Amino acid sequence: MGLLPESHMKHLKADLSQKLVNPVTLVVFTQEYECDYCREARELAQQLASLTDKIRVEVYDLLKDKEKALEFGVDKVPAIAVVGTKKFNVKFYGIPAGYEFNTLVKDIVQASRGEVDISSETREALATVSKPVHIKVFVTPTCPYCPGAVSLAHQFAMENPNITADMIEISEFPQLALKYNVMGVPKTVINETIELLGLQPEEEFLRKVQVATKPPSPTYG
């Protein structure tokens, strides 16, 4: 028996058959030892792939396949990267379970179609982002507001190759929750300096990304 119930599988299979256009690859990074949820992350990806021939799965070991991990910018496991009509800088660190499962499915659909669900104004503004932006969104599987924040971050990264966006599940990476002082979720950290608490509107999320690309104000004294 897989991680997804049979009733959910049937509904999801019908939904994906209608929405997927181009092939999508889920690139899963695991580790042979000391990884509590690597098996579950791999099985979840494989279960999704069993629903349609438009989804395939590649599995790599973080340590044994160092070049591949470097190619995708993966530095911890479990991790799932989504590759569609092109290679996107979007990753799930930790198993995308609970509410976050819907985010993974949405990523797959958008990657397959090669377009994201953002406003034309946001799309035009993102086109001007020419400097690297790294967005980290800290979540838990039981947080109903977290998928919205992750989805926005991933859509921005799918729209502009200069943007990288990671979902980080804090119960699987407590050391990162401690490092970034995550007291509540969703918490978003952009370029290590800008923080957003809670689910923010698309316009505010965009504004913070734009701020992150600006040079710091000079200090005097």
Protein Blocks (a to p, Z undefined) as FASTA:
>chain_A
ZZbdfklmmmmmmmmmmmpmbdcdddddddfbhpfklmmmmmmmmmmmmmpckbccdddd
fklmmmlmmmnopabdcddddddfbccdbdcedjaehjllmmmmmmmmmmmnopacddfk
lmmmmmmpmbdcdddddddfklmklmmmmmmmmmmmmmpmkbccddddfklmmmlmmmno
pabdcdddeehlaccedjddfklmmmmmmmmmpccdddeZZ
